[in-house]
Amino acid sequence: MAGVRAWPRRRRSQPLPYGLLLPVARVATPAAAREVREFLDVVGIRSTTAPCLDGQRTAARPQWRFLVLVFAKDVTRARRLVDQWTLPAGTP
């Protein structure tokens, strides 16, 4: 799916302001966020959307405007599924 970027791994020393929720994808549009959330819902993972904080957008990638967030217990599985769903075939 175009317009979705899997969330990069972060060091534990960098806390995020989302309480019990962790990001699994960055997307450019509300429609892309909705599509990722529907995909996660199909596989039984609850999710929500939040706007990207200014520090999460870079000059090189200003298009990332929304985050898809899941509970910590689902983050590993959700990231793996989103990676597999969005990466082209044959990508390691």
Buried (B, 14 or more C-beta within 10 A) or exposed (E): EEBBBBBEEEEEEEEBEEEEBBBBBBBBEEEBBBBBBEBBEEEEBEBEBBEBEEEBBEEEEEEBBBBBBBBEEBBEBBBEBBBEBBEEEEEE
